[in-house]
Amino acid sequence: MNNLHLDDRRATLRMPFVSNAICKVDDIHQKFFGMLRDISTFALFMEIEENRPAVCSQCEISIVFDGDHSRLTIDKVIGEVIRSDKDGVAVRFYEKFEWLILVPLLFRKNLVQQRKR
């Protein structure tokens, strides 16, 4: 349970997670690439080094899980940027993230792959 964080302001658990992510903002026709830091059923935090989307921007998130011989992408996760800071952006989903159950399985696989590199 050490890998799970309970934030005082939230009623749900956030799981730390490292994976590639893309935040596409259609209003400005731009994609932002970064690393997913943590995720819950209602939001995520994505590390983006520079040129982040503005707060209140609607975006479409894609989460990319790279395997040794394949890739799994979860896309069309729609939400809104609710916070932007020097580390990245927080996005609140409009609908509950229905694939959260996969995260612990894929988190372990990603850790093993990162150690191999």
Contact map, one row per residue, 1 for C-alpha under 8 A:
111100000000000000000000000000000000000000000000000000000000000000000000000000000000000000000000000000000000000000000
111110000000000000000000000000000000000000000000000000000000000000000000000000000000000000000000000000000000000000000
111110000000001100000000000000000000000000000000000000000000000000000000000000000000000000000000000000000000000000000
111111000000111100000000000000000000000000000000000000000000000000000000000000000000000000000000000000000000000000000
011111100000111100000000000000000000000000000000000000000000000000000000000000000000000000000000000000000000000000000
000111110111110000000000000000000000000000000000000000000000000000000000000000000000000000000000000000000000000000000
000011111110110000000000000000000000000000000000000000000000000000000000000000000000000000000000000000000000000000000
000001111110000000000000000000000000000000000000000000000000000000000000000000000000000000000000000000000000000000000
000000111110000000000000000000000000000000000000000000000000000000000000000000000000000000000000000000000000000000000
000001111111100000000000000000000000000000000000000000000000000000000000000000000000000000000000000000000000000000000
000001111111100000000000000000000000000000000000000000000000000000000000000000000000000000000000000000000000000000000
000001000111110000000000000000000000000110000000000000000000000000000000000000000000000000000000000000000000000000000
000111100111111000000000000000000000000100000000000000000000000000000000000000000000000000000000000000000000000000000
000111100001111100000000000000000000011100000000000000000000000000000000000000000000000000000000000000000000000000000
001110000000111110000000000000000000011100000000000000000000000000000000000000000000000000000000000000000000000000000
001110000000011111000000000000000000111000000000000000000000000000000000000000000000000000000000000000000000000000000
000000000000001111100000000000000001111000000000000000000000000000000000000000000000000000000000000000100010000000000
000000000000000111110000000000000011110000000000000000000000000000000000000000000000000000000000000000000010010000000
000000000000000011111000000000000011100000000000000000000000001110000000000000000000000000000000000000000000010000000
000000000000000001111100000000001111000000000000000000000000001110000000000000000000000000000000000000000000000000000
000000000000000000111110000000001111000000000100000000000000111100000000000000000000000000000000000000000000000000000
000000000000000000011111000000111100000000000000000000000000111000000000000000000000000000000000000000000000000000000
000000000000000000001111100000111000000000000000000000000011110000000000000000000000000000000000000000000000000000000
000000000000000000000111110011110000000000000000000000000011100000000000000000000000000000000000000000000000000000000
000000000000000000000011111111100000000000000000000010001111000000000000000000000000000000000000000000000000000000000
000000000000000000000001111111000000000000000000000000000110000000000000000000000000000000000000000000000000000000000
000000000000000000000000111110000000000000000000000000000100000000000000000000000000000000000000000000000000000000000
000000000000000000000000111111000000000000000000000000000000000000000000000000000000000000000000000000000000000000000
000000000000000000000001111111100000000000000000000000000000000000000000000000000000000000000000000000000000000000000
000000000000000000000001110111110000000000000000000000000000000000000000000000000000000000000000000000000000000000000
000000000000000000000111100011111000000000000000000000000000000000000000000000000000000000000000000000000000000000000
000000000000000000000111000001111100000000000001001110000000000000000000000000000000000000000000000000000000000000000
000000000000000000011110000000111110000000000001000000000000000000000000000000000000000000000000000000000000000000000
000000000000000000011100000000011111000000000111100000000000000000000000000000000000000000000000000000000000000000000
000000000000000001111000000000001111100000000111000000000000000000000000000000000000000000000000000000000000000000000
000000000000000011111000000000000111111000011110000000000000001000000000000000000000000000000000000000000000000000000
000000000000000111100000000000000011111000011110000000000000000000000000000000000000000000000000000000000000000000000
000000000000011111000000000000000001111100011100000000000000000000000000000000000000000000000000000000000000000000000
000000000000011110000000000000000001111111111000000000000000000000000000000000000000000000000000000000000000000000000
000000000001111000000000000000000000011111110000000000000000000000000000000000000000000000000000100100000000000000000
000000000001000000000000000000000000001111100000000000000000000000000000000000000000000000000001110100000000000000000
000000000000000000000000000000000000001111110000000000000000000000000000000000000000000000011111100000000000000000000
000000000000000000000000000000000000001111111000000000000000000000000000000000000000000001111000000000000000000000000
000000000000000000000000000000000001111101111100000000000000000000000000000000000000000001110000000000000000000000000
000000000000000000000000000000000001111000111110000000000000000000000000000000000000000111100000000000000000000000000
000000000000000000001000000000000111110000011111000000000000000000000000000000000000000111100000000000000000000000000
000000000000000000000000000000000111100000001111100000000000000000000000000000000000001110000000000000000000000000000
000000000000000000000000000000011110000000000111111100000000000000000000000000000000001110000000000000000000000000000
000000000000000000000000000000000100000000000011111100000000000000000000000000000000011100000000000000000000000000000
000000000000000000000000000000000000000000000001111100000000000000000000000000000000010100000000000000000000000000000
000000000000000000000000000000010000000000000001111110000000000000000000000000000000000000000000000000000000000000000
000000000000000000000000000000010000000000000001111111000000000000000000000000000001000110000000000000000000000000000
000000000000000000000000100000010000000000000000001111101000000000000000000000001001000010000000000000000000000000000
000000000000000000000000000000000000000000000000000111111000000000000000000000001001000000000000000000000000000000000
000000000000000000000000000000000000000000000000000011111000000000000000000000011111000000000000000000000000000000000
000000000000000000000000000000000000000000000000000001111100000000000000000000011100000000000000000000000000000000000
000000000000000000000000100000000000000000000000000011111110000000000000000000011000000000000000000000000000000000000
000000000000000000000000111000000000000000000000000000011111000000000000000001111000000000000000000000000000000000000
000000000000000000000011110000000000000000000000000000001111100000000000000001111000000000000000000000000000000000000
000000000000000000000011100000000000000000000000000000000111110000000000001111100000000000000000000000000000000000000
000000000000000000001111000000000000000000000000000000000011111000000000001111100000000000000000000000000000000000000
000000000000000000001110000000000000000000000000000000000001111100000000111110000000000000000000000000000000000000000
000000000000000000111100000000000001000000000000000000000000111110000000111000000000000000000000000000000000000000000
000000000000000000111000000000000000000000000000000000000000011111000011110000000000000000000000000000000000000000000
000000000000000000110000000000000000000000000000000000000000001111100011100000000000000000000000000000000100010000000
000000000000000000000000000000000000000000000000000000000000000111110111000000000000000000000000000000000000010000000
000000000000000000000000000000000000000000000000000000000000000011111111000000000000000000000000000000000000110010000
000000000000000000000000000000000000000000000000000000000000000001111100000000000000000000000000000000000000000010000
000000000000000000000000000000000000000000000000000000000000000000111110000000000000000000000000000000000000000000000
000000000000000000000000000000000000000000000000000000000000000001111111000000000000000000000000000000000000000000000
000000000000000000000000000000000000000000000000000000000000000111101111100000000000000000000000000000000000000000000
000000000000000000000000000000000000000000000000000000000000000111100111110000000000000000000000000000000000000000000
000000000000000000000000000000000000000000000000000000000000011110000011111000000000000000000000000000000000000000000
000000000000000000000000000000000000000000000000000000000000011100000001111110000000000000000000000000000000000000000
000000000000000000000000000000000000000000000000000000000001111000000000111110000000000000000000000000000000000000000
000000000000000000000000000000000000000000000000000000000001110000000000011111000000000000000000000000000000000000000
000000000000000000000000000000000000000000000000000000000001110000000000011111100000000000001000100000000000000000000
000000000000000000000000000000000000000000000000000000000111100000000000000111110000000000001110000000000000000000000
000000000000000000000000000000000000000000000000000000000111100000000000000011111000000000111110000000000000000000000
000000000000000000000000000000000000000000000000000000111110000000000000000001111100000000111100000000000000000000000
000000000000000000000000000000000000000000000000000011111110000000000000000000111111000011110000000000000000000000000
000000000000000000000000000000000000000000000000000000110000000000000000000000011111000011110000000000000000000000000
000000000000000000000000000000000000000000000000000000100000000000000000000000001111100011100000000000000000000000000
000000000000000000000000000000000000000000000000000111100000000000000000000000001111111111000000000000000000000000000
000000000000000000000000000000000000000000000000000000000000000000000000000000000011111110000000000000000000000000000
000000000000000000000000000000000000000000000000110000000000000000000000000000000001111100000000000000000000000000000
000000000000000000000000000000000000000000000011100000000000000000000000000000000001111110000000000000000000000000000
000000000000000000000000000000000000000000001111110100000000000000000000000000000001111111000000000000000000000000000
000000000000000000000000000000000000000000001111000110000000000000000000000000001111101111100000000000000000000000000
000000000000000000000000000000000000000000111100000000000000000000000000000000001111000111110000000000000000000000000
000000000000000000000000000000000000000000111100000000000000000000000000000000111110000011111000000000000000000000000
000000000000000000000000000000000000000001110000000000000000000000000000000000111100000001111100000000000000000000000
000000000000000000000000000000000000000001100000000000000000000000000000000011110000000000111111100000000000000000000
000000000000000000000000000000000000000001000000000000000000000000000000000001110000000000011111000000000000000000000
000000000000000000000000000000000000000001000000000000000000000000000000000001100000000000001111100000000000000000000
000000000000000000000000000000000000000011000000000000000000000000000000000000000000000000001111110000000000000000000
000000000000000000000000000000000000000111000000000000000000000000000000000010000000000000001011111100000000000000000
000000000000000000000000000000000000000010000000000000000000000000000000000000000000000000000001111110000000000000000
000000000000000000000000000000000000000000000000000000000000000000000000000000000000000000000000111111100000000000000
000000000000000000000000000000000000000110000000000000000000000000000000000000000000000000000000111111100000000000000
000000000000000000000000000000000000000000000000000000000000000000000000000000000000000000000000011111111000000000000
000000000000000000000000000000000000000000000000000000000000000000000000000000000000000000000000001111111100000000000
000000000000000010000000000000000000000000000000000000000000000000000000000000000000000000000000001111111110000000000
000000000000000000000000000000000000000000000000000000000000000000000000000000000000000000000000000011111111000000000
000000000000000000000000000000000000000000000000000000000000000000000000000000000000000000000000000011111111100000000
000000000000000000000000000000000000000000000000000000000000000010000000000000000000000000000000000001111111110000000
000000000000000011000000000000000000000000000000000000000000000000000000000000000000000000000000000000111111111000000
000000000000000000000000000000000000000000000000000000000000000000000000000000000000000000000000000000011111111100000
000000000000000000000000000000000000000000000000000000000000000000100000000000000000000000000000000000001111111110000
000000000000000001100000000000000000000000000000000000000000000011100000000000000000000000000000000000000111111111000
000000000000000000000000000000000000000000000000000000000000000000000000000000000000000000000000000000000011111111100
000000000000000000000000000000000000000000000000000000000000000000000000000000000000000000000000000000000001111111110
000000000000000000000000000000000000000000000000000000000000000000110000000000000000000000000000000000000000111111111
000000000000000000000000000000000000000000000000000000000000000000000000000000000000000000000000000000000000011111111
000000000000000000000000000000000000000000000000000000000000000000000000000000000000000000000000000000000000001111111
000000000000000000000000000000000000000000000000000000000000000000000000000000000000000000000000000000000000000111111
000000000000000000000000000000000000000000000000000000000000000000000000000000000000000000000000000000000000000011111
